[in-house]
């Protein structure tokens, strides 16, 4: 086993990911990766010391299409951006998850998104 995918509840992402790194494995976690900057810095340091990689989903905001748009904006090729619109077209997790309570605890859920 080279990599562990951390699919635990957000409140324990840090502890589980720390144990994974301490065991010498790469870790990929669902979001949020951790609940504080301090926790994130600790995991980054642990991974670097062991030559391991860490990552978190979703990584779509760092994907190619989004990076291209960011580049075009930064280079002024799209003109002056004055506004944006977002449409959420699906139901919340309370409609599809069998036990959504943890989404509404501090450090998780739609408010954090």
N, C-alpha and C positions, 0 to 999 in steps of 0.2 A: 504494500500500500504506500503510495507516494503522496497522495493528497486526501484530505478529509474535507467534505462539504458540511459546513455547520448550519443545520436547519432547526436549531433550537429557538426558543422564544427570545426576543431581544434582550430581556433582563439578564440572560446568562451567556450572551454571545462572547463577551470578553473572557469570562472564566473558561469556557469551553475552548475557545481559540487559543488561549494561553496554554492550556494543557496539550493541545495538538502541537503547537510549536515546541513546547518543552519535550515532547516525544519525538521531535525531529521530522515532523511531517509538514508539508505545505498546507495552507488552510484557505478555503474560499467560503465566505459566509454570505447568507442573505442579508438584506439591509434591515436595520442599520448595522453597520459593521461593529460599532461599539456605541456606548451612550455618552462618552466624554472624550475630550481631546487627550486628556492624560492617559486614558486606556488605549487609545489609538496609537499614541506615541510609544507606549510601553510595548505593544505588539510589534510595531515597526522595528524597534530596537532589538527585540528578541529575534525576529525574523532575520534581520541583517547580521546579527552575531553568529547565527547558525547557517547563513547562506540559503535561507528559505524564502519563499514567496507567499505573500498574503494578497487577497483580493476580496471584492464584495460585489454582490449583484443588487440592483441591476446596474450594469455598466453602460447602459445605452446613452447616457448623457456624455460619455466620453467616446462614443462610437464615431465612425468615420463621417457620417452625414452631419452630425452635430458639430464636429470639429471643423468641417469645411465651412459651415454657416458661420461659426465663430470667426474663422479666418477671414471670410468675406466681409463680415461686419467690421472687424478690426482694421482691414485694409481700406474701408470706406467704399467698397464696390457696390454696396446695397443702398447707399445714401444714408441719411440720418434716420435711424430707427426711433420712432416716437411712441410705439405701443405694441402690444402683443395680445393674443387671445389664446385661451386654453379651453378645450371642451372635454369634460369627463363624461364618457358615454356609457359607463357601466354602473352597476349597483355596487354598493359598498360591501366590504367583507362580511358584514353581518348577514348578507343574503346567500353567501356561498360557503363560508367556512363553518365546519361542524361545531367549533367551540371558539368563537371570535373574541371572548372576553379579554384575552391578553393584549389584543390590539388597542384596547382603550386604557391601558395602564400607562403610567409615565414612561416615556422613552420608546414608545411604539405607536404604530397606527397612523391614521390619516392626518392627524395634526402634525406629526413629525415629517410626513412626506411633504 
